[in-house]
Amino acid sequence: MATKISTVVGDGTQGYSGDGGPSLKSQMDNPFHVEIDPSGRFLYFADCFNFRIRKADLISGMVTNFAGTGIQGHTGDGGPATEADIDEIYAIQVDQNNDVYICQRFNPSIRKIDGKTGIISTVAGTTSPGSGKDGIQGNSSEMIEPNDCILDGKGGLLIADVQDQKVRRLDLKTGVIETFAGTGKKEHTGDGGQVTEAGIFEARAVCVDGKGNTYICERAGNTIRRVDNNGVITTIAGTGETGYEGDGGPASEALLNGPKAIRCDLDGNILIVDTENHSIRLVDTSTNVISTVAGGTEGPHGDDGPATEAGMARPHGVVAGFNGEFYVADSENHRVRVIQ
């Protein structure tokens, strides 16, 4: 397990600077998500309040702007992503073709940046908030507040809509959108039954493991839920109460505090961004034991030391690398950090 923490992007100053220069001398404003490209060389991060997607080369150590002009909005479809206005970006996904999908919280939509041409388009959402219809083209169906998206490994993109209390699935071949999870009711119900009949208490994030299990992070519910390949939903982490307890014991008996993101590592374990506890926690899916693997106190301290002794400041995103490391969007420290 990765144990040492360091900064890979950002000097810790809130601002915007550094494109074309060294990553460690750059400034950002609340990175909200991170993603690794298929080669493992490029780290994408959502520079949320600068309304940009930026890209760090992990070999050269340089950072560049990938999408956005710095102006909040929704413009530019059909043109270069660097000339498009984008809104607050809460999630990024990169597929095997290097096509990039971004989850736009306001002007609610999912946008795609073509990996070959750099052209941006809208593939889901209309930019007008609403609980959209199923069975139609994704870019004709409203969303309320999408907060996360994940490629499901089956030709689809799962989208967590935190205010619609649902996870929806966009078929990337046909463009048709359907509801994958949730009834639309803001409640934690339905364990042991079909996921389409379960209440989801603020679907903040979603991820998929190598076995096809889907995990849903309930922000207000303070739980992590699993959907198996038969569509049956259960709760695997969190009691529903708010707090910071349970490390070393069963994940289902642990307390979380406003978790904002989840991702699976290469072993199928679940990384949880326990935002209001300023920590990254891990559920070992072979034992269902939970532990803190980074953070646990608020602050910027700890680089080049043990990750569990470091401070964080309301992290919002995490992604596992290909060599056991994982990257964290340490949002209010205005840095991207790596634990390895």
C-alpha positions in Angstrom: 0.0 0.0 0.0 1.2 3.5 -0.9 2.4 5.4 2.2 4.3 8.6 1.2 2.7 11.8 0.1 4.0 14.6 -2.1 2.7 17.3 -4.4 2.8 16.8 -8.2 0.9 19.9 -9.4 0.5 23.4 -7.8 2.4 25.6 -5.4 -0.5 25.8 -2.9 -1.5 29.3 -4.0 -5.1 30.0 -5.1 -5.0 31.5 -8.5 -4.3 30.7 -12.1 -0.8 30.6 -13.6 1.8 28.3 -15.0 0.6 26.9 -18.3 3.6 26.0 -20.4 5.8 25.8 -17.3 6.7 23.5 -14.4 3.7 21.8 -12.7 5.0 22.6 -9.2 5.2 26.3 -10.0 1.6 26.5 -11.3 -1.4 27.9 -9.5 -5.0 26.6 -9.5 -8.3 27.3 -7.8 -9.9 24.3 -6.2 -9.0 21.2 -8.2 -12.1 19.0 -8.0 -11.1 15.9 -9.9 -8.2 14.0 -11.3 -7.8 11.4 -14.0 -5.0 9.4 -15.6 -4.8 8.8 -19.3 -4.4 5.2 -20.6 -0.6 5.6 -21.1 -0.2 6.7 -17.4 1.8 9.7 -18.6 -0.8 12.5 -18.5 -2.7 13.6 -15.4 -5.8 15.6 -16.1 -7.3 17.8 -13.4 -10.4 19.9 -13.2 -9.4 23.4 -12.2 -12.9 24.0 -11.0 -13.2 27.8 -10.3 -10.9 28.7 -13.2 -13.4 26.9 -15.4 -10.7 24.9 -17.1 -9.4 21.3 -17.6 -5.6 21.2 -17.4 -3.1 18.5 -18.1 0.2 17.7 -16.4 2.9 15.7 -18.1 4.2 13.4 -15.4 7.4 12.8 -17.3 8.4 16.3 -18.3 6.7 17.9 -15.3 5.0 20.6 -17.4 1.4 21.7 -17.2 -0.9 23.0 -20.0 -4.4 24.1 -20.6 -6.6 21.4 -22.2 -10.1 22.9 -22.2 -11.8 26.1 -21.3 -11.1 29.8 -21.7 -11.4 30.7 -18.1 -14.9 32.2 -18.6 -17.8 30.4 -16.9 -20.5 29.2 -19.4 -21.4 26.7 -22.1 -20.2 27.7 -25.5 -18.0 26.4 -28.3 -19.5 23.1 -29.3 -18.1 22.0 -32.7 -14.8 23.9 -32.1 -11.6 23.5 -30.2 -12.0 22.8 -26.5 -9.5 25.4 -25.7 -11.8 28.1 -27.2 -14.9 26.8 -25.4 -16.4 28.3 -22.3 -17.1 25.6 -19.7 -18.7 25.6 -16.3 -17.7 24.0 -13.0 -16.2 20.6 -13.8 -16.7 18.0 -11.2 -15.4 14.9 -13.0 -13.2 13.7 -15.9 -13.0 10.4 -17.7 -10.5 9.4 -20.5 -11.2 6.4 -22.6 -8.9 4.1 -24.6 -9.1 6.4 -27.6 -8.1 9.4 -25.5 -11.5 10.9 -25.8 -12.2 12.9 -22.7 -15.6 13.2 -21.0 -16.2 16.0 -18.6 -19.0 16.4 -16.1 -20.3 19.9 -16.0 -22.2 20.7 -12.7 -23.9 23.9 -13.8 -25.2 24.3 -17.3 -25.7 20.7 -16.4 -24.3 18.4 -19.1 -21.7 15.9 -20.1 -19.3 17.1 -22.8 -16.9 15.1 -24.9 -13.5 16.3 -26.2 -12.3 14.2 -29.2 -8.9 12.7 -28.5 -7.7 13.2 -32.1 -9.2 16.6 -33.1 -9.7 18.4 -29.7 -13.2 19.3 -30.8 -15.8 19.6 -28.0 -19.4 18.6 -28.1 -22.3 18.0 -25.7 -23.4 14.4 -25.4 -25.8 14.5 -22.5 -27.9 17.2 -20.9 -29.5 20.3 -22.4 -27.8 22.9 -20.0 -31.3 23.5 -18.5 -31.8 21.9 -15.1 -34.5 19.2 -15.0 -35.3 15.6 -14.4 -34.9 14.3 -17.9 -36.7 11.6 -19.8 -35.3 8.2 -20.4 -35.1 6.4 -23.7 -34.2 9.4 -25.8 -30.9 11.0 -27.0 -28.8 12.1 -24.1 -28.3 15.6 -25.3 -32.1 16.0 -25.4 -32.6 14.9 -21.8 -32.2 17.3 -18.9 -30.1 16.7 -15.8 -30.3 18.7 -12.6 -26.8 18.6 -11.1 -24.4 16.0 -12.5 -21.5 15.5 -10.2 -19.6 12.5 -11.5 -19.2 10.2 -14.5 -17.5 6.9 -15.0 -17.0 4.6 -18.0 -18.7 1.3 -17.2 -16.6 -1.0 -19.4 -19.7 -2.0 -21.3 -19.9 0.8 -23.8 -21.6 3.2 -21.5 -21.0 6.2 -19.3 -22.6 6.3 -15.8 -23.6 9.7 -14.6 -24.3 10.5 -10.9 -26.9 13.3 -10.6 -26.7 14.4 -7.0 -29.9 16.5 -7.0 -32.0 14.0 -9.1 -31.1 11.2 -6.7 -30.2 9.0 -9.6 -27.4 7.4 -11.6 -28.1 7.4 -15.3 -26.4 5.5 -18.1 -25.5 7.0 -21.5 -25.0 4.5 -24.2 -22.0 5.8 -26.1 -22.8 4.0 -29.3 -26.5 4.9 -29.6 -26.5 8.1 -27.6 -29.6 7.0 -25.7 -29.8 7.7 -21.9 -31.6 5.6 -19.3 -31.9 5.4 -15.5 -29.4 3.0 -14.0 -30.2 3.5 -10.3 -32.6 5.4 -8.1 -36.3 6.2 -8.0 -35.7 10.0 -7.7 -36.7 10.0 -4.0 -34.2 11.5 -1.6 -33.9 8.5 0.7 -31.6 5.6 1.5 -33.8 2.6 0.8 -34.0 -0.7 -1.2 -31.0 -2.8 0.1 -31.4 -6.3 -1.1 -33.6 -5.4 -4.0 -33.2 -4.1 -7.6 -31.3 -0.9 -7.9 -33.9 0.8 -10.1 -36.3 0.5 -7.1 -33.9 1.8 -4.5 -33.9 5.3 -3.1 -30.5 7.0 -3.4 -29.7 9.7 -0.9 -27.8 12.2 -3.1 -25.8 10.3 -5.7 -22.6 12.2 -5.6 -20.2 9.7 -7.2 -20.0 6.4 -9.0 -17.3 3.9 -9.9 -17.0 0.4 -11.4 -14.6 -2.4 -10.5 -13.0 -5.0 -12.8 -15.7 -7.5 -12.0 -18.5 -5.3 -13.2 -19.7 -4.2 -9.7 -20.9 -0.6 -9.5 -20.4 1.5 -6.4 -22.5 4.6 -5.6 -21.4 7.3 -3.1 -24.3 8.9 -1.2 -23.2 12.4 -0.1 -26.0 13.1 2.3 -26.5 9.5 3.1 -22.8 9.1 4.2 -22.7 5.7 2.7 -21.2 3.7 -0.1 -23.5 1.2 -1.9 -22.7 -1.7 -4.2 -24.7 -2.9 -7.2 -23.8 -6.4 -8.3 -24.1 -7.8 -11.8 -27.7 -8.9 -11.1 -28.7 -5.3 -10.3 -29.0 -6.0 -6.6 -28.0 -3.1 -4.3 -26.5 -3.3 -0.8 -24.7 -0.9 1.5 -21.0 -1.7 2.1 -19.7 1.3 4.0 -21.1 3.8 6.4 -24.0 3.6 8.9 -25.7 6.8 7.6 -24.5 8.8 10.6 -22.0 11.6 10.3 -18.6 11.2 11.9 -15.1 9.8 11.7 -14.9 6.4 13.2 -14.4 2.8 12.4 -10.9 2.4 11.0 -9.7 -1.1 11.3 -13.2 -2.6 11.5 -16.0 -3.4 9.2 -16.7 -0.7 6.7 -20.5 -1.1 7.2 -20.0 0.1 10.8 -17.8 3.1 10.0 -18.8 6.7 10.0 -18.2 9.0 7.0 -18.7 12.8 6.7 -19.9 14.1 3.4 -18.0 11.8 1.0 -17.6 13.4 -2.4 -15.8 10.9 -4.6 -15.0 7.2 -5.0 -12.8 5.2 -7.4 -11.6 1.6 -7.5 -8.0 0.7 -7.4 -6.4 -2.0 -9.6 -7.2 -4.6 -6.9 -10.9 -3.7 -6.8 -10.6 -1.9 -3.5 -12.6 1.3 -3.0 -10.9 4.6 -2.4 -13.3 7.1 -0.7 -12.7 10.8 -0.6 -14.1 11.5 2.9 -14.2 15.2 2.2 -15.3 16.8 5.5 -13.0 14.5 7.4 -10.1 15.8 5.1 -9.1 12.2 4.4 -8.9 9.4 1.9 -10.2 6.1 3.2 -10.0 2.7 1.6 -12.3 -0.3 1.8 -10.5 -3.6 1.3 -13.2 -5.5 -0.6 -11.6 -8.9 0.3 -12.1 -8.3 4.0 -14.6 -5.3 4.0 -12.3 -3.5 6.5 -11.9 0.3 6.2 -8.8 2.3 6.9 -7.5 5.8 6.4 -4.7 5.9 3.9 -4.1 9.7 3.7 -5.0 12.8 5.7 -7.3 12.9 8.6 -6.6 16.4 9.8 -7.1 19.8 8.0 -4.1 21.6 6.7 -1.5 21.8 4.0 1.3 20.0 5.9 2.9 16.6 5.4 4.6 16.5 2.0 7.5 14.0 1.8 6.3 12.2 4.9 3.8 9.5 5.8 0.4 10.1 4.1 -1.5 9.3 7.2 0.2 12.2 9.1 -0.4 14.7 6.3 -3.1 17.3 6.3 -5.7 17.9 3.6 -8.3 20.5 2.9 -11.6 19.3 1.7 -10.3 17.0 -1.1 -12.9 16.2 -3.8 -11.3 13.7 -6.2 -9.1 10.6 -6.4 -7.8 8.3 -9.0 -5.6 5.2 -8.8 -2.5 5.0 -11.0 -1.1 1.9 -12.6 1.7 1.2 -10.1 0.0 1.3 -6.8 0.0 5.0 -6.4 -3.1 7.3 -6.3 -3.6 10.9 -7.0 -5.8 13.3 -4.9 -7.4 16.6 -5.8 -6.6 18.4 -2.6 -9.1 21.1 -3.3 -8.7 23.9 -0.8 -5.0 23.3 -0.6 -5.0 24.1 -4.4 -2.8 21.2 -5.2 -2.8 17.7 -6.7 -0.9 15.3 -4.5 0.3 11.7 -5.0 0.5 8.9 -2.4 3.0 6.3 -3.4 
